[in-house]
Amino acid sequence: MPEERFRLLYYYLTHDMAVMAQARYKGRVVGYSVTAFYKNSAYNLYSAKEDDFVLCPINHVMYWEIMKNLKKRGILHYEVGVQQFGPLIYDHPTEKLISISDFMRGFGGVVIPRFMGEKFYSKEYCKETWQNRTQKYLHIMNETNEEKRYHEV
């Protein structure tokens, strides 16, 4: 993580603009999670855990403790990030991102659509970009279909 981001996290935490959960096991820190808040909304900023810690899913505990803290503060909304359900022609999330989204949805709540736009200033660049995206999407979908056929047998 860049040093500037650490400074910003420190500022948020020391100015009551964020909360941090720290997971410990036998005196060893095995994970952190930081959530910023403003007025009645909060946004999950950062989470990390030790890769070699496999005793239990510590992120569940950290998020739950943060949610309890936010509730005490009167926070009504907790934004956990973009929800990835699978590949789209304009977005190709990794399996890890899809898995993270699935985990976050497990806490409940609602998915709110976010509308986005994209403007191209060059017809050629637009054509090239969409050809690349289409090819990548078709490749992903072909791999997915092959995997499904393999598992159906």
VEXLUMTOR-580736 format. One record per atom (N, C-alpha, C, O): x, y, z; residue in three letters; residue number from 1. Coordinates in steps of 0.1 Angstrom, whole numbers, plus 2048, in hexadecimal, padded with zeros to 3 digits. Layout:
<<X, Y, Z>, "ALA", NUM>
...
***
This chain:
<<809, 7F4, 800>, "MET", 1>
<<800, 800, 800>, "MET", 1>
<<809, 80C, 800>, "MET", 1>
<<812, 80D, 808>, "MET", 1>
<<806, 816, 7F7>, "PRO", 2>
<<80F, 822, 7F7>, "PRO", 2>
<<80E, 82A, 804>, "PRO", 2>
<<804, 82A, 80B>, "PRO", 2>
<<819, 831, 807>, "GLU", 3>
<<81B, 838, 814>, "GLU", 3>
<<810, 843, 815>, "GLU", 3>
<<80B, 845, 820>, "GLU", 3>
<<80C, 849, 80A>, "GLU", 4>
<<802, 853, 80B>, "GLU", 4>
<<7F4, 84E, 810>, "GLU", 4>
<<7ED, 854, 817>, "GLU", 4>
<<7F1, 841, 80C>, "ARG", 5>
<<7E5, 83B, 810>, "ARG", 5>
<<7E5, 838, 81F>, "ARG", 5>
<<7DB, 83A, 826>, "ARG", 5>
<<7F1, 834, 824>, "PHE", 6>
<<7F2, 832, 833>, "PHE", 6>
<<7F0, 83F, 83A>, "PHE", 6>
<<7E9, 83F, 845>, "PHE", 6>
<<7F6, 84A, 835>, "ARG", 7>
<<7F4, 857, 83B>, "ARG", 7>
<<7E5, 85B, 83C>, "ARG", 7>
<<7E0, 860, 846>, "ARG", 7>
<<7DE, 858, 831>, "LEU", 8>
<<7D0, 85B, 830>, "LEU", 8>
<<7C8, 853, 83A>, "LEU", 8>
<<7BF, 858, 841>, "LEU", 8>
<<7CB, 846, 83A>, "LEU", 9>
<<7C4, 83D, 844>, "LEU", 9>
<<7C6, 842, 852>, "LEU", 9>
<<7BD, 842, 85A>, "LEU", 9>
<<7D3, 846, 855>, "TYR", 10>
<<7D6, 84A, 862>, "TYR", 10>
<<7CE, 857, 866>, "TYR", 10>
<<7C9, 858, 871>, "TYR", 10>
<<7CD, 860, 85C>, "TYR", 11>
<<7C5, 86C, 85E>, "TYR", 11>
<<7B7, 869, 861>, "TYR", 11>
<<7B1, 86E, 86B>, "TYR", 11>
<<7B1, 860, 859>, "TYR", 12>
<<7A3, 85C, 85B>, "TYR", 12>
<<7A1, 856, 869>, "TYR", 12>
<<797, 85A, 870>, "TYR", 12>
<<7AA, 84E, 86D>, "LEU", 13>
<<7A8, 847, 87A>, "LEU", 13>
<<7AA, 850, 886>, "LEU", 13>
<<7A3, 84F, 890>, "LEU", 13>
<<7B3, 85A, 885>, "THR", 14>
<<7B6, 863, 890>, "THR", 14>
<<7AC, 86F, 890>, "THR", 14>
<<7AC, 876, 89A>, "THR", 14>
<<7A4, 870, 886>, "HIS", 15>
<<79B, 87B, 885>, "HIS", 15>
<<78C, 876, 885>, "HIS", 15>
<<783, 87D, 881>, "HIS", 15>
<<78A, 86A, 88B>, "ASP", 16>
<<77D, 864, 88C>, "ASP", 16>
<<775, 864, 87F>, "ASP", 16>
<<76A, 868, 87F>, "ASP", 16>
<<77C, 860, 875>, "MET", 17>
<<776, 85F, 867>, "MET", 17>
<<776, 851, 862>, "MET", 17>
<<771, 84E, 858>, "MET", 17>
<<77B, 848, 86B>, "ALA", 18>
<<77C, 83A, 867>, "ALA", 18>
<<77E, 831, 873>, "ALA", 18>
<<782, 836, 87E>, "ALA", 18>
<<77B, 824, 871>, "VAL", 19>
<<77D, 81A, 87C>, "VAL", 19>
<<786, 80F, 876>, "VAL", 19>
<<785, 80D, 86A>, "VAL", 19>
<<78D, 809, 87F>, "MET", 20>
<<796, 7FE, 87B>, "MET", 20>
<<794, 7F2, 884>, "MET", 20>
<<793, 7F3, 890>, "MET", 20>
<<792, 7E7, 87E>, "ALA", 21>
<<792, 7DA, 885>, "ALA", 21>
<<79F, 7D3, 883>, "ALA", 21>
<<7A5, 7D3, 878>, "ALA", 21>
<<7A4, 7CD, 88E>, "GLN", 22>
<<7B0, 7C6, 88E>, "GLN", 22>
<<7AE, 7B8, 893>, "GLN", 22>
<<7A9, 7B6, 89E>, "GLN", 22>
<<7B1, 7AE, 88B>, "ALA", 23>
<<7AF, 7A0, 890>, "ALA", 23>
<<7BD, 79B, 895>, "ALA", 23>
<<7C7, 79C, 88F>, "ALA", 23>
<<7BC, 795, 8A1>, "ARG", 24>
<<7C8, 78F, 8A7>, "ARG", 24>
<<7C5, 780, 8AB>, "ARG", 24>
<<7BA, 77C, 8AE>, "ARG", 24>
<<7D0, 779, 8AA>, "TYR", 25>
<<7CF, 76B, 8AE>, "TYR", 25>
<<7DC, 768, 8B5>, "TYR", 25>
<<7E7, 769, 8AF>, "TYR", 25>
<<7DB, 764, 8C2>, "LYS", 26>
<<7E7, 761, 8CA>, "LYS", 26>
<<7F1, 76C, 8CA>, "LYS", 26>
<<7FD, 769, 8C9>, "LYS", 26>
<<7EC, 778, 8CB>, "GLY", 27>
<<7F5, 784, 8CB>, "GLY", 27>
<<7FA, 788, 8BE>, "GLY", 27>
<<802, 792, 8BD>, "GLY", 27>
<<7F7, 781, 8B4>, "ARG", 28>
<<7FC, 785, 8A6>, "ARG", 28>
<<7F1, 78C, 89E>, "ARG", 28>
<<7E5, 787, 89E>, "ARG", 28>
<<7F4, 797, 898>, "VAL", 29>
<<7EA, 79E, 890>, "VAL", 29>
<<7E9, 796, 883>, "VAL", 29>
<<7F2, 794, 87C>, "VAL", 29>
<<7DC, 792, 880>, "VAL", 30>
<<7DA, 78A, 874>, "VAL", 30>
<<7D1, 791, 869>, "VAL", 30>
<<7CE, 78B, 85F>, "VAL", 30>
<<7CC, 79D, 86D>, "GLY", 31>
<<7C3, 7A4, 863>, "GLY", 31>
<<7BF, 7B2, 868>, "GLY", 31>
<<7BF, 7B5, 874>, "GLY", 31>
<<7BC, 7BA, 85E>, "TYR", 32>
<<7B7, 7C8, 860>, "TYR", 32>
<<7AC, 7CA, 857>, "TYR", 32>
<<7AB, 7C5, 84C>, "TYR", 32>
<<7A3, 7D3, 85B>, "SER", 33>
<<799, 7D8, 852>, "SER", 33>
<<796, 7E7, 856>, "SER", 33>
<<794, 7EA, 862>, "SER", 33>
<<795, 7F0, 84C>, "VAL", 34>
<<793, 7FE, 84F>, "VAL", 34>
<<786, 802, 847>, "VAL", 34>
<<785, 800, 83B>, "VAL", 34>
<<77E, 809, 84E>, "THR", 35>
<<771, 80F, 848>, "THR", 35>
<<770, 81D, 84B>, "THR", 35>
<<771, 821, 857>, "THR", 35>
<<76E, 826, 841>, "ALA", 36>
<<76C, 834, 843>, "ALA", 36>
<<75D, 837, 844>, "ALA", 36>
<<755, 830, 83F>, "ALA", 36>
<<75A, 842, 84B>, "PHE", 37>
<<74C, 846, 84B>, "PHE", 37>
<<74B, 855, 84B>, "PHE", 37>
<<754, 85D, 84E>, "PHE", 37>
<<73F, 85A, 846>, "TYR", 38>
<<73C, 868, 846>, "TYR", 38>
<<72C, 869, 847>, "TYR", 38>
<<725, 862, 83F>, "TYR", 38>
<<728, 872, 850>, "LYS", 39>
<<71A, 873, 852>, "LYS", 39>
<<714, 865, 856>, "LYS", 39>
<<718, 85F, 860>, "LYS", 39>
<<70A, 860, 84E>, "ASN", 40>
<<704, 853, 852>, "ASN", 40>
<<708, 848, 848>, "ASN", 40>
<<701, 83E, 847>, "ASN", 40>
<<713, 849, 841>, "SER", 41>
<<718, 83F, 838>, "SER", 41>
<<726, 83B, 83B>, "SER", 41>
<<72E, 843, 83F>, "SER", 41>
<<729, 82F, 838>, "ALA", 42>
<<737, 82A, 83A>, "ALA", 42>
<<73B, 822, 82D>, "ALA", 42>
<<733, 81D, 826>, "ALA", 42>
<<748, 821, 82B>, "TYR", 43>
<<74E, 81B, 81F>, "TYR", 43>
<<75A, 812, 823>, "TYR", 43>
<<763, 817, 829>, "TYR", 43>
<<759, 806, 820>, "ASN", 44>
<<765, 7FD, 823>, "ASN", 44>
<<771, 801, 81A>, "ASN", 44>
<<770, 801, 80E>, "ASN", 44>
<<77C, 805, 820>, "LEU", 45>
<<787, 80A, 819>, "LEU", 45>
<<792, 7FF, 816>, "LEU", 45>
<<797, 7FE, 80B>, "LEU", 45>
<<794, 7F7, 820>, "TYR", 46>
<<7A0, 7EF, 81F>, "TYR", 46>
<<79F, 7E3, 829>, "TYR", 46>
<<79B, 7E4, 834>, "TYR", 46>
<<7A3, 7D7, 824>, "SER", 47>
<<7A4, 7CC, 82C>, "SER", 47>
<<7B0, 7C3, 828>, "SER", 47>
<<7B3, 7C3, 81C>, "SER", 47>
<<7B6, 7BD, 832>, "ALA", 48>
<<7C1, 7B4, 82F>, "ALA", 48>
<<7C2, 7AA, 83A>, "ALA", 48>
<<7BF, 7AC, 845>, "ALA", 48>
<<7C7, 79E, 836>, "LYS", 49>
<<7C9, 794, 840>, "LYS", 49>
<<7D6, 78C, 83C>, "LYS", 49>
<<7DA, 78C, 830>, "LYS", 49>
<<7DB, 785, 846>, "GLU", 50>
<<7E7, 77D, 843>, "GLU", 50>
<<7E2, 771, 83B>, "GLU", 50>
<<7D9, 76A, 83E>, "GLU", 50>
<<7E9, 76E, 830>, "ASP", 51>
<<7E6, 763, 827>, "ASP", 51>
<<7E7, 756, 82E>, "ASP", 51>
<<7DF, 74C, 82C>, "ASP", 51>
<<7F1, 755, 838>, "ASP", 52>
<<7F3, 748, 83E>, "ASP", 52>
<<7EA, 745, 84A>, "ASP", 52>
<<7EA, 73A, 850>, "ASP", 52>
<<7E1, 74F, 84D>, "PHE", 53>
<<7D7, 74D, 858>, "PHE", 53>
<<7CB, 746, 852>, "PHE", 53>
<<7C3, 74D, 84B>, "PHE", 53>
<<7C8, 73A, 855>, "VAL", 54>
<<7BD, 732, 850>, "VAL", 54>
<<7B4, 72C, 85A>, "VAL", 54>
<<7AB, 724, 857>, "VAL", 54>
<<7B6, 730, 867>, "LEU", 55>
<<7AE, 72A, 872>, "LEU", 55>
<<79F, 72D, 870>, "LEU", 55>
<<797, 724, 872>, "LEU", 55>
<<79C, 739, 86D>, "CYS", 56>
<<78E, 73D, 86B>, "CYS", 56>
<<78E, 749, 861>, "CYS", 56>
<<798, 750, 85F>, "CYS", 56>
<<782, 74C, 85C>, "PRO", 57>
<<781, 758, 853>, "PRO", 57>
<<780, 765, 85B>, "PRO", 57>
<<775, 769, 85E>, "PRO", 57>
<<78B, 76B, 85E>, "ILE", 58>
<<78C, 777, 866>, "ILE", 58>
<<785, 783, 861>, "ILE", 58>
<<780, 78C, 868>, "ILE", 58>
<<784, 784, 853>, "ASN", 59>
<<77D, 790, 84E>, "ASN", 59>
<<76E, 790, 853>, "ASN", 59>
<<769, 79B, 855>, "ASN", 59>
<<768, 785, 854>, "HIS", 60>
<<75A, 785, 859>, "HIS", 60>
<<759, 78C, 866>, "HIS", 60>
<<750, 794, 869>, "HIS", 60>
<<762, 788, 86F>, "VAL", 61>
<<762, 78E, 87D>, "VAL", 61>
<<765, 79D, 87C>, "VAL", 61>
<<75E, 7A5, 883>, "VAL", 61>
<<76F, 7A1, 875>, "MET", 62>
<<773, 7AF, 874>, "MET", 62>
<<767, 7B7, 86F>, "MET", 62>
<<764, 7C2, 874>, "MET", 62>
<<761, 7B3, 864>, "TYR", 63>
<<756, 7BB, 85E>, "TYR", 63>
<<74B, 7BB, 868>, "TYR", 63>
<<744, 7C6, 869>, "TYR", 63>
<<748, 7B1, 86E>, "TRP", 64>
<<73D, 7B1, 878>, "TRP", 64>
<<73F, 7BA, 883>, "TRP", 64>
<<736, 7C2, 887>, "TRP", 64>
<<74B, 7BB, 888>, "GLU", 65>
<<74F, 7C4, 893>, "GLU", 65>
<<74E, 7D2, 88E>, "GLU", 65>
<<74A, 7DB, 896>, "GLU", 65>
<<753, 7D5, 882>, "ILE", 66>
<<751, 7E2, 87C>, "ILE", 66>
<<743, 7E6, 87B>, "ILE", 66>
<<73F, 7F2, 87E>, "ILE", 66>
<<73A, 7DD, 876>, "MET", 67>
<<72C, 7E0, 875>, "MET", 67>
<<726, 7E4, 882>, "MET", 67>
<<71E, 7ED, 883>, "MET", 67>
<<72A, 7DC, 88D>, "LYS", 68>
<<724, 7E0, 89A>, "LYS", 68>
<<729, 7EE, 89E>, "LYS", 68>
<<721, 7F5, 8A4>, "LYS", 68>
<<735, 7F1, 89C>, "ASN", 69>
<<73A, 7FE, 89F>, "ASN", 69>
<<733, 809, 897>, "ASN", 69>
<<730, 813, 89D>, "ASN", 69>
<<731, 807, 88A>, "LEU", 70>
<<72A, 811, 882>, "LEU", 70>
<<71C, 813, 887>, "LEU", 70>
<<717, 81E, 887>, "LEU", 70>
<<715, 808, 88B>, "LYS", 71>
<<708, 809, 890>, "LYS", 71>
<<707, 812, 89C>, "LYS", 71>
<<6FE, 81A, 89E>, "LYS", 71>
<<711, 810, 8A6>, "LYS", 72>
<<711, 818, 8B2>, "LYS", 72>
<<713, 827, 8AE>, "LYS", 72>
<<70E, 830, 8B5>, "LYS", 72>
<<71A, 82A, 8A3>, "ARG", 73>
<<71C, 838, 89F>, "ARG", 73>
<<710, 83D, 897>, "ARG", 73>
<<710, 849, 894>, "ARG", 73>
<<706, 835, 895>, "GLY", 74>
<<6FB, 83A, 88D>, "GLY", 74>
<<6FC, 83A, 87E>, "GLY", 74>
<<6F4, 840, 877>, "GLY", 74>
<<706, 832, 87A>, "ILE", 75>
<<708, 831, 86B>, "ILE", 75>
<<6FD, 828, 866>, "ILE", 75>
<<6FB, 81D, 86B>, "ILE", 75>
<<6F6, 82C, 85B>, "LEU", 76>
<<6EB, 825, 855>, "LEU", 76>
<<6EF, 81D, 849>, "LEU", 76>
<<6E8, 813, 846>, "LEU", 76>
<<6F9, 821, 842>, "HIS", 77>
<<6FD, 81A, 835>, "HIS", 77>
<<70B, 816, 836>, "HIS", 77>
<<714, 81E, 83A>, "HIS", 77>
<<70E, 80A, 831>, "TYR", 78>
<<71C, 805, 831>, "TYR", 78>
<<71E, 7FF, 823>, "TYR", 78>
<<71A, 7F5, 81F>, "TYR", 78>
<<726, 807, 81B>, "GLU", 79>
<<729, 804, 80D>, "GLU", 79>
<<735, 7FA, 80D>, "GLU", 79>
<<740, 7FE, 812>, "GLU", 79>
<<733, 7EE, 808>, "VAL", 80>
<<73E, 7E4, 808>, "VAL", 80>
<<745, 7E3, 7FB>, "VAL", 80>
<<74E, 7DB, 7FA>, "VAL", 80>
<<742, 7EB, 7F1>, "GLY", 81>
<<749, 7EB, 7E4>, "GLY", 81>
<<741, 7E6, 7D9>, "GLY", 81>
<<735, 7E2, 7DA>, "GLY", 81>
<<747, 7E6, 7CD>, "VAL", 82>
<<741, 7E2, 7C1>, "VAL", 82>
<<73E, 7D3, 7C2>, "VAL", 82>
<<746, 7CB, 7C7>, "VAL", 82>
<<732, 7CF, 7BE>, "GLN", 83>
<<72E, 7C1, 7BE>, "GLN", 83>
<<730, 7BB, 7B0>, "GLN", 83>
<<72A, 7BF, 7A6>, "GLN", 83>
<<738, 7B1, 7B0>, "GLN", 84>
<<73B, 7AA, 7A3>, "GLN", 84>
<<734, 79D, 7A3>, "GLN", 84>
<<735, 795, 7AD>, "GLN", 84>
<<72C, 79B, 799>, "PHE", 85>
<<724, 78E, 798>, "PHE", 85>
<<72A, 785, 78E>, "PHE", 85>
<<727, 779, 78E>, "PHE", 85>
<<732, 78A, 785>, "GLY", 86>
<<738, 782, 77A>, "GLY", 86>
<<73C, 78B, 76F>, "GLY", 86>
<<73B, 797, 770>, "GLY", 86>
<<742, 785, 765>, "PRO", 87>
<<747, 78D, 759>, "PRO", 87>
<<73C, 794, 752>, "PRO", 87>
<<731, 78E, 74F>, "PRO", 87>
<<73F, 7A0, 74E>, "LEU", 88>
<<736, 7A8, 745>, "LEU", 88>
<<73F, 7AC, 739>, "LEU", 88>
<<74B, 7AB, 739>, "LEU", 88>
<<738, 7B0, 72E>, "ILE", 89>
<<740, 7B4, 722>, "ILE", 89>
<<74A, 7BF, 725>, "ILE", 89>
<<754, 7C0, 71F>, "ILE", 89>
<<746, 7C8, 72E>, "TYR", 90>
<<74F, 7D4, 731>, "TYR", 90>
<<757, 7D3, 73E>, "TYR", 90>
<<75E, 7DC, 742>, "TYR", 90>
<<755, 7C7, 745>, "ASP", 91>
<<75C, 7C6, 752>, "ASP", 91>
<<75F, 7B7, 754>, "ASP", 91>
<<756, 7AE, 753>, "ASP", 91>
<<76B, 7B4, 757>, "HIS", 92>
<<76F, 7A6, 758>, "HIS", 92>
<<776, 7A3, 766>, "HIS", 92>
<<782, 7A3, 767>, "HIS", 92>
<<76D, 7A2, 770>, "PRO", 93>
<<773, 7A0, 77E>, "PRO", 93>
<<77A, 793, 77F>, "PRO", 93>
<<776, 789, 779>, "PRO", 93>
<<783, 792, 788>, "THR", 94>
<<78A, 786, 78B>, "THR", 94>
<<781, 77D, 794>, "THR", 94>
<<778, 782, 79A>, "THR", 94>
<<785, 770, 795>, "GLU", 95>
<<77D, 768, 79E>, "GLU", 95>
<<77F, 76D, 7AD>, "GLU", 95>
<<775, 76C, 7B5>, "GLU", 95>
<<78A, 773, 7B0>, "LYS", 96>
<<78C, 778, 7BE>, "LYS", 96>
<<782, 783, 7C0>, "LYS", 96>
<<77C, 784, 7CB>, "LYS", 96>
<<780, 78D, 7B7>, "LEU", 97>
<<777, 798, 7B9>, "LEU", 97>
<<769, 793, 7BA>, "LEU", 97>
<<761, 798, 7C2>, "LEU", 97>
<<765, 789, 7B2>, "ILE", 98>
<<758, 783, 7B2>, "ILE", 98>
<<756, 77C, 7C0>, "ILE", 98>
<<74B, 77E, 7C6>, "ILE", 98>
<<760, 776, 7C5>, "SER", 99>
<<75F, 76F, 7D2>, "SER", 99>
<<75E, 779, 7DD>, "SER", 99>
<<756, 777, 7E7>, "SER", 99>
<<765, 784, 7DD>, "ILE", 100>
<<764, 78F, 7E7>, "ILE", 100>
<<756, 795, 7E7>, "ILE", 100>
<<750, 797, 7F1>, "ILE", 100>
<<751, 797, 7DB>, "SER", 101>
<<743, 79D, 7DA>, "SER", 101>
<<739, 793, 7E0>, "SER", 101>
<<730, 797, 7E7>, "SER", 101>
<<73A, 786, 7DE>, "ASP", 102>
<<731, 77C, 7E3>, "ASP", 102>
<<732, 77C, 7F2>, "ASP", 102>
<<728, 77C, 7F9>, "ASP", 102>
<<73E, 77D, 7F8>, "PHE", 103>
<<740, 77E, 806>, "PHE", 103>
<<739, 78A, 80C>, "PHE", 103>
<<732, 789, 816>, "PHE", 103>
<<73B, 796, 806>, "MET", 104>
<<735, 7A2, 80B>, "MET", 104>
<<726, 7A2, 80A>, "MET", 104>
<<71F, 7A7, 813>, "MET", 104>
<<720, 79C, 800>, "ARG", 105>
<<712, 79B, 7FF>, "ARG", 105>
<<70C, 792, 80A>, "ARG", 105>
<<700, 793, 80E>, "ARG", 105>
<<714, 789, 810>, "GLY", 106>
<<710, 781, 81A>, "GLY", 106>
<<70C, 788, 827>, "GLY", 106>
<<705, 783, 82F>, "GLY", 106>
<<710, 795, 828>, "PHE", 107>
<<70C, 79D, 834>, "PHE", 107>
<<6FE, 7A3, 832>, "PHE", 107>
<<6F9, 7A8, 83C>, "PHE", 107>
<<6F8, 7A1, 826>, "GLY", 108>
<<6EB, 7A6, 824>, "GLY", 108>
<<6EB, 7B4, 81E>, "GLY", 108>
<<6F5, 7B9, 819>, "GLY", 108>
<<6E0, 7BA, 81E>, "GLY", 109>
<<6DF, 7C8, 818>, "GLY", 109>
<<6D9, 7C7, 80A>, "GLY", 109>
<<6D3, 7BD, 806>, "GLY", 109>
<<6DB, 7D2, 802>, "VAL", 110>
<<6D6, 7D3, 7F5>, "VAL", 110>
<<6E1, 7D7, 7EB>, "VAL", 110>
<<6EB, 7DD, 7EF>, "VAL", 110>
<<6E0, 7D2, 7DF>, "VAL", 111>
<<6E9, 7D6, 7D5>, "VAL", 111>
<<6E3, 7E2, 7CD>, "VAL", 111>
<<6D8, 7E1, 7C8>, "VAL", 111>
<<6EA, 7ED, 7CD>, "ILE", 112>
<<6E5, 7F9, 7C7>, "ILE", 112>
<<6ED, 7FB, 7B9>, "ILE", 112>
<<6F9, 7FB, 7B9>, "ILE", 112>
<<6E5, 7FC, 7AE>, "PRO", 113>
<<6EC, 7FE, 7A1>, "PRO", 113>
<<6F4, 80B, 7A1>, "PRO", 113>
<<6F0, 815, 7A6>, "PRO", 113>
<<6FF, 80A, 79A>, "ARG", 114>
<<708, 816, 797>, "ARG", 114>
<<709, 817, 788>, "ARG", 114>
<<70E, 80E, 781>, "ARG", 114>
<<704, 822, 783>, "PHE", 115>
<<704, 824, 775>, "PHE", 115>
<<711, 82C, 771>, "PHE", 115>
<<715, 835, 777>, "PHE", 115>
<<717, 827, 766>, "MET", 116>
<<724, 82C, 762>, "MET", 116>
<<723, 82F, 753>, "MET", 116>
<<71B, 829, 74C>, "MET", 116>
<<72B, 838, 74F>, "GLY", 117>
<<72C, 83B, 741>, "GLY", 117>
<<73B, 83C, 73C>, "GLY", 117>
<<744, 83D, 745>, "GLY", 117>
<<73D, 83B, 730>, "GLU", 118>
<<74B, 83C, 72A>, "GLU", 118>
<<74A, 844, 71D>, "GLU", 118>
<<742, 841, 715>, "GLU", 118>
<<753, 84D, 71C>, "LYS", 119>
<<753, 855, 710>, "LYS", 119>
<<760, 853, 708>, "LYS", 119>
<<76B, 853, 70E>, "LYS", 119>
<<75F, 850, 6FC>, "PHE", 120>
<<76B, 84F, 6F3>, "PHE", 120>
<<76C, 85B, 6EA>, "PHE", 120>
<<763, 85F, 6E4>, "PHE", 120>
<<779, 860, 6E9>, "TYR", 121>
<<77B, 86B, 6E1>, "TYR", 121>
<<781, 867, 6D3>, "TYR", 121>
<<783, 870, 6CA>, "TYR", 121>
<<783, 85A, 6D1>, "SER", 122>
<<788, 855, 6C5>, "SER", 122>
<<780, 849, 6C1>, "SER", 122>
<<77E, 840, 6C9>, "SER", 122>
<<77B, 849, 6B5>, "LYS", 123>
<<773, 83E, 6B0>, "LYS", 123>
<<77C, 831, 6AF>, "LYS", 123>
<<777, 826, 6B2>, "LYS", 123>
<<788, 833, 6AB>, "GLU", 124>
<<791, 828, 6AA>, "GLU", 124>
<<794, 822, 6B7>, "GLU", 124>
<<794, 815, 6B9>, "GLU", 124>
<<797, 82A, 6C1>, "TYR", 125>
<<79A, 825, 6CF>, "TYR", 125>
<<78D, 81E, 6D4>, "TYR", 125>
<<78F, 814, 6DB>, "TYR", 125>
<<782, 824, 6D2>, "CYS", 126>
<<775, 81D, 6D7>, "CYS", 126>
<<774, 80F, 6D0>, "CYS", 126>
<<771, 806, 6D7>, "CYS", 126>
<<776, 80F, 6C3>, "LYS", 127>
<<775, 802, 6BC>, "LYS", 127>
<<77F, 7F8, 6C1>, "LYS", 127>
<<77B, 7EC, 6C4>, "LYS", 127>
<<78B, 7FC, 6C3>, "GLU", 128>
<<795, 7F3, 6C8>, "GLU", 128>
<<792, 7EE, 6D6>, "GLU", 128>
<<794, 7E3, 6DA>, "GLU", 128>
<<78E, 7F8, 6DF>, "THR", 129>
<<78B, 7F4, 6ED>, "THR", 129>
<<77F, 7EA, 6EE>, "THR", 129>
<<780, 7E0, 6F5>, "THR", 129>
<<775, 7EC, 6E6>, "TRP", 130>
<<769, 7E3, 6E6>, "TRP", 130>
<<76C, 7D6, 6E0>, "TRP", 130>
<<767, 7CC, 6E4>, "TRP", 130>
<<775, 7D6, 6D6>, "GLN", 131>
<<779, 7C9, 6D0>, "GLN", 131>
<<781, 7C1, 6DA>, "GLN", 131>
<<77E, 7B5, 6DB>, "GLN", 131>
<<78A, 7C7, 6E1>, "ASN", 132>
<<792, 7C0, 6EB>, "ASN", 132>
<<789, 7BB, 6F7>, "ASN", 132>
<<78A, 7B0, 6FB>, "ASN", 132>
<<77F, 7C4, 6FB>, "ARG", 133>
<<776, 7C0, 706>, "ARG", 133>
<<76E, 7B4, 702>, "ARG", 133>
<<76C, 7AA, 709>, "ARG", 133>
<<769, 7B4, 6F5>, "THR", 134>
<<760, 7AA, 6F0>, "THR", 134>
<<768, 79D, 6EF>, "THR", 134>
<<763, 792, 6F3>, "THR", 134>
<<774, 79D, 6EA>, "GLN", 135>
<<77C, 791, 6E9>, "GLN", 135>
<<77F, 78B, 6F7>, "GLN", 135>
<<77E, 77F, 6F8>, "GLN", 135>
<<783, 794, 700>, "LYS", 136>
<<786, 78F, 70E>, "LYS", 136>
<<779, 789, 714>, "LYS", 136>
<<77A, 77E, 71A>, "LYS", 136>
<<76E, 78F, 712>, "TYR", 137>
<<761, 78A, 718>, "TYR", 137>
<<75E, 77D, 711>, "TYR", 137>
<<75A, 773, 718>, "TYR", 137>
<<75F, 77B, 704>, "LEU", 138>
<<75C, 76F, 6FD>, "LEU", 138>
<<766, 764, 702>, "LEU", 138>
<<761, 758, 704>, "LEU", 138>
<<772, 767, 704>, "HIS", 139>
<<77C, 75E, 709>, "HIS", 139>
<<778, 759, 717>, "HIS", 139>
<<778, 74D, 71A>, "HIS", 139>
<<774, 762, 720>, "ILE", 140>
<<770, 75F, 72E>, "ILE", 140>
<<764, 756, 72D>, "ILE", 140>
<<763, 74C, 734>, "ILE", 140>
<<75A, 759, 725>, "MET", 141>
<<74D, 752, 724>, "MET", 141>
<<750, 744, 71E>, "MET", 141>
<<74A, 73A, 723>, "MET", 141>
<<759, 743, 715>, "ASN", 142>
<<75C, 736, 70F>, "ASN", 142>
<<763, 72D, 71A>, "ASN", 142>
<<760, 721, 71B>, "ASN", 142>
<<76C, 733, 722>, "GLU", 143>
<<773, 72B, 72C>, "GLU", 143>
<<768, 727, 737>, "GLU", 143>
<<769, 71B, 73B>, "GLU", 143>
<<75F, 72F, 73A>, "THR", 144>
<<754, 72C, 744>, "THR", 144>
<<74C, 721, 73F>, "THR", 144>
<<749, 717, 746>, "THR", 144>
<<748, 721, 732>, "ASN", 145>
<<740, 717, 72C>, "ASN", 145>
<<747, 709, 72B>, "ASN", 145>
<<741, 6FF, 72E>, "ASN", 145>
<<754, 70A, 728>, "GLU", 146>
<<75C, 6FE, 728>, "GLU", 146>
<<75D, 6F8, 736>, "GLU", 146>
<<75C, 6EB, 738>, "GLU", 146>
<<75F, 700, 740>, "GLU", 147>
<<760, 6FB, 74E>, "GLU", 147>
<<752, 6F5, 752>, "GLU", 147>
<<752, 6EA, 759>, "GLU", 147>
<<747, 6FB, 74E>, "LYS", 148>
<<73A, 6F6, 752>, "LYS", 148>
<<738, 6E8, 74B>, "LYS", 148>
<<733, 6DF, 751>, "LYS", 148>
<<73C, 6E7, 73E>, "ARG", 149>
<<73A, 6DA, 737>, "ARG", 149>
<<742, 6CF, 73E>, "ARG", 149>
<<73E, 6C4, 73F>, "ARG", 149>
<<74E, 6D3, 742>, "TYR", 150>
<<757, 6C9, 749>, "TYR", 150>
<<751, 6C4, 755>, "TYR", 150>
<<751, 6B8, 758>, "TYR", 150>
<<74B, 6CD, 75D>, "HIS", 151>
<<745, 6C9, 76A>, "HIS", 151>
<<738, 6C2, 769>, "HIS", 151>
<<734, 6BB, 772>, "HIS", 151>
<<731, 6C4, 75D>, "GLU", 152>
<<724, 6BD, 75B>, "GLU", 152>
<<726, 6AE, 758>, "GLU", 152>
<<71C, 6A6, 75A>, "GLU", 152>
<<731, 6AB, 753>, "VAL", 153>
<<734, 69D, 74F>, "VAL", 153>
<<734, 694, 75B>, "VAL", 153>
<<736, 688, 75A>, "VAL", 153>
***
